[in-house]
Amino acid sequence: MSLQICILLPDGIFYNENVDEIIRKTTTGQLGILPGHAPMITIIDIGPIIFRRASGWTVVALLGGLAFILNNRATMIVNSAEMACSIDKDEVEKSFKSATDRLNKALDAADKLRAANIFRRERARYEAIQLRIQN
C-alpha cells in the first residue's frame, strides 16, 4: 500500500506521485505520514518535506500552506515549492548567510518582518539541501 502525494501551487500541480512515507515539518514539529494515516488537516510551516519511494528519498522545500490527509492521499496546497535537487549548494549557502546578516541588521519593525520572511525561506532551502546530502 502506498500514499499519493499531491503538492499544489497557486498556478498548478507541482508534484503528484505515489510514495511510501512522508516526513514533513509542521508548526508544532515533524510529522510522519504512512499508509492508513488518520484523516487530518494541518498547517505546513516553511521548511523541507521528504518522502520515500522505492528509488530513495526526495526532498522538497515548501514555503507554507495547508495539508489534507484522507484515504491514503496527502494533498498539500502551498505558496511555493522547490525540489532540493534543483537548488545549488553554494548559492543557497551564500543566500542563507546573507539573509541571516540582513535579519541581524534589521532596524525597524517593517524591515525586521521582511528580513524574517526572507530568512525563513532561505533557511527552508538550506535545510532541504542538508537533507538531500544526508539521504
C-alpha positions in Angstrom: 0.0 0.0 0.0 1.2 3.5 -0.8 0.3 7.1 -0.3 -0.5 9.6 -3.1 1.1 12.9 -2.5 -0.1 15.9 -4.5 1.6 19.3 -4.0 -0.4 22.1 -5.4 0.9 25.7 -6.2 -1.2 28.7 -7.0 -0.5 28.1 -10.7 -0.9 24.3 -10.8 0.4 20.9 -9.8 4.0 20.8 -8.6 4.2 17.2 -7.8 1.8 14.2 -7.9 3.2 10.7 -7.3 2.7 7.6 -5.1 5.2 7.4 -2.2 5.7 5.0 0.7 6.3 7.5 3.5 6.2 11.3 4.1 8.0 13.3 6.8 7.2 17.0 6.9 7.6 20.0 9.1 4.5 21.5 10.8 4.1 24.4 13.1 4.5 22.0 16.1 7.3 19.8 14.9 7.9 17.0 12.4 5.1 14.7 11.3 5.5 11.3 9.7 2.7 10.0 7.5 2.4 6.3 6.5 -0.4 4.5 4.6 -3.5 4.3 6.7 -2.8 7.6 8.5 -5.8 9.1 10.3 -7.7 11.9 8.4 -6.2 15.3 9.3 -6.0 18.9 8.2 -2.8 20.8 9.3 -0.8 23.9 8.6 2.5 23.4 6.8 5.3 25.5 8.2 8.1 26.9 5.9 10.6 24.1 5.7 11.5 20.9 3.9 9.4 17.8 3.3 10.9 14.4 2.5 9.2 11.4 1.0 10.4 7.9 0.3 9.8 5.9 -2.8 11.4 2.6 -3.9 14.1 4.7 -5.7 15.0 6.5 -2.5 14.3 9.8 -0.7 13.2 13.0 -2.4 13.5 16.4 -0.6 11.4 19.5 -1.4 11.5 22.9 0.2 7.9 24.1 0.9 7.0 27.7 1.7 4.0 27.3 3.9 0.4 26.2 3.3 -2.1 23.6 4.3 -2.2 19.8 4.2 -5.1 17.5 4.0 -4.6 13.8 4.7 -7.5 11.5 3.8 -7.8 7.9 2.4 -4.1 7.5 1.7 -3.9 10.8 -0.1 -1.8 13.8 1.1 -2.8 17.0 -0.6 -0.7 20.0 0.1 -1.6 23.5 -1.0 1.5 25.7 -0.7 2.6 29.1 -1.6 5.8 27.9 -3.3 7.9 24.7 -3.6 11.3 23.8 -4.9 13.0 20.4 -5.4 16.2 20.2 -3.4 18.0 18.6 -6.3 17.5 21.8 -8.3 19.0 24.0 -5.6 22.6 25.0 -6.0 24.5 24.2 -2.7 26.9 27.2 -3.0 24.2 29.6 -4.0 21.9 28.6 -1.1 24.7 28.8 1.4 25.5 32.4 0.3 21.9 33.4 0.3 21.3 31.9 3.7 24.2 33.8 5.2 23.1 37.0 3.5 19.5 36.5 4.9 20.9 35.9 8.3 23.0 39.0 8.2 20.1 41.1 7.0 17.9 39.8 9.8 20.6 40.6 12.4 21.0 44.1 11.0 17.3 45.0 10.6 16.4 48.2 12.5 12.7 48.9 12.3 9.7 46.6 12.6 8.8 46.6 8.9 12.4 45.8 7.9 12.6 43.0 10.5 9.4 41.5 9.2 10.7 41.5 5.6 14.1 40.2 6.7 12.4 37.4 8.8 10.4 36.2 5.8 13.4 36.1 3.6 15.4 34.3 6.3 12.7 31.6 6.8 12.6 31.0 3.0 16.4 30.7 2.7 16.6 28.5 5.9 14.0 26.1 4.3 16.1 25.9 1.1 19.3 25.4 3.2 17.6 22.6 5.3 16.4 20.9 2.1 20.0 20.9 0.8 21.2 19.4 4.1 18.6 16.7 4.0 19.4 15.9 0.4 23.1 15.5 1.2 22.2 13.1 4.1 19.9 10.9 2.0 
